[in-house]
């Protein structure tokens, strides 16, 4: 039991203040805008409009709140021969023996699909579809599996992280 605890490696990624701050500022801006619209608009006679407006605002703020929570709670865990990571919009569970190549990289230009700008499935023109959980735009680690799937993560110490995941170690 004690060996399994010692085998667990947790890497908290470096958080980009710019990205995290953008999420927080966007949430505050939308909240202020919604409050101003609710008090500045006479929708009191339109019950359906009130319900729709309240539902949309609640959904948007809930989505942003979950995104912020996940962004600041992101970790990369290496345990029992697997790499694990979780975000509200992507989960990585990758068997270390299935890894073909691990390399440091800058986070490349990509097209994001999904509700989050920091995790999910991204289309990177030079690679194709890539599952990513990234918290900054500078310290990327690209993982390629034997079946040619790509994963992109941003650990706080990329060089050490690469050594932990290198195939045949």
C-alpha positions in Angstrom: 0.0 0.0 0.0 2.8 2.4 0.9 4.5 1.8 -2.5 1.4 2.9 -4.4 1.3 6.2 -2.5 5.0 6.8 -3.3 4.4 6.0 -7.0 1.8 8.8 -7.2 3.2 12.0 -8.9 1.0 15.1 -9.0 1.9 18.0 -11.1 0.0 21.3 -10.7 0.4 23.3 -13.9 1.5 26.9 -14.1 -1.6 29.0 -14.3 -1.7 31.8 -16.8 -2.8 35.0 -15.0 -4.0 36.3 -18.3 -6.3 33.4 -19.1 -7.5 32.9 -15.5 -8.1 36.7 -15.1 -10.0 36.8 -18.4 -12.4 34.1 -17.2 -13.0 36.0 -13.9 -13.4 39.4 -15.6 -15.8 37.9 -18.2 -17.9 36.5 -15.4 -18.0 39.8 -13.5 -18.8 41.7 -16.7 -21.7 39.4 -17.6 -23.0 39.6 -14.1 -23.0 43.4 -14.0 -24.5 43.6 -17.5 -27.3 41.2 -16.6 -28.1 43.1 -13.4 -28.1 46.4 -15.3 -30.4 44.9 -17.9 -32.8 43.5 -15.4 -33.2 46.8 -13.6 -33.0 49.0 -16.7 -35.6 47.1 -18.8 -39.3 46.8 -18.1 -39.8 43.1 -18.6 -42.0 42.8 -15.5 -45.1 42.4 -17.5 -43.6 39.6 -19.7 -43.3 36.5 -17.5 -42.0 34.2 -20.2 -39.3 36.7 -21.2 -38.3 37.0 -17.5 -38.0 33.2 -17.2 -36.1 32.9 -20.4 -33.7 35.7 -19.5 -33.1 34.4 -16.0 -32.5 30.8 -17.3 -30.0 32.0 -19.9 -28.1 34.1 -17.4 -28.0 31.3 -14.9 -26.7 28.9 -17.5 -24.0 31.2 -18.7 -22.8 32.1 -15.2 -22.9 28.4 -14.1 -20.8 27.5 -17.1 -18.3 30.2 -16.4 -18.2 29.2 -12.7 -17.5 25.6 -13.5 -14.8 26.6 -16.0 -13.1 28.8 -13.5 -13.2 26.1 -10.8 -11.8 23.5 -13.2 -9.1 25.8 -14.5 -7.7 26.5 -11.1 -8.1 22.8 -9.9 -6.3 21.3 -12.9 -3.7 18.7 -12.0 -1.8 16.0 -13.9 -1.4 12.8 -11.9 0.9 9.9 -12.8 -0.1 6.8 -10.8 -0.3 3.1 -11.3 1.0 3.3 -14.9 -1.5 5.9 -16.0 -1.6 9.7 -16.7 -4.8 11.2 -15.4 -6.1 14.7 -15.7 -9.6 16.2 -15.4 -11.3 19.3 -16.4 -15.1 20.0 -16.8 -14.8 19.6 -20.6 -12.1 16.9 -21.0 -10.7 13.9 -19.2 -7.3 12.3 -19.9 -6.7 8.7 -18.8 -3.7 7.5 -20.7 -1.8 4.3 -20.2 1.9 5.2 -20.0 2.9 2.0 -21.9 0.8 3.3 -24.8 2.9 6.4 -25.2 5.1 6.5 -28.3 6.6 10.0 -28.0 6.7 12.8 -25.5 8.1 16.2 -26.4 8.1 19.8 -25.2 6.4 22.2 -27.4 5.0 25.7 -27.6 1.2 25.6 -27.5 0.5 25.8 -31.2 -2.2 27.8 -33.0 -5.4 25.7 -32.8 -9.1 25.8 -33.3 -11.1 25.1 -30.2 -14.3 23.2 -30.1 -16.5 23.1 -27.0 -17.5 25.3 -24.2 -14.0 26.0 -22.8 -11.0 27.7 -24.1 -8.6 25.7 -22.0 -9.7 22.1 -22.4 -11.4 19.9 -24.8 -10.8 18.7 -28.3 -8.7 21.1 -30.4 -7.9 20.9 -34.0 -4.2 21.7 -34.5 -3.5 22.1 -38.3 -0.1 20.2 -38.2 -1.4 17.4 -35.9 -5.2 17.0 -36.4 -7.5 16.4 -33.5 -5.8 16.7 -30.1 -7.3 16.3 -26.6 -5.9 19.1 -24.5 -6.0 20.4 -20.9 -3.9 23.6 -21.0 -3.6 26.4 -18.4 -1.0 28.5 -20.1 0.2 29.1 -23.7 3.9 28.6 -23.3 4.9 25.4 -21.5 3.3 22.6 -23.6 4.0 18.9 -23.6 2.8 17.0 -26.6 2.1 13.3 -26.0 1.7 11.0 -29.0 0.4 7.5 -28.5 1.2 4.3 -30.4 -2.2 4.6 -32.1 -1.4 8.2 -33.2 -3.6 10.0 -30.8 -2.4 13.4 -29.5 -2.7 14.9 -26.1 -1.5 18.4 -25.1 -0.8 19.4 -21.4 1.0 22.2 -19.7 2.7 21.0 -16.5 4.6 23.5 -14.3 8.0 21.7 -14.9 7.8 20.4 -18.5 11.3 18.9 -18.7 10.8 16.8 -15.5 7.3 15.8 -16.7 8.7 14.6 -20.1 11.2 12.4 -18.2 8.5 10.9 -16.1 6.5 10.0 -19.2 9.2 9.0 -21.7 8.4 5.6 -23.3 10.4 2.6 -22.1 11.4 4.0 -18.8 
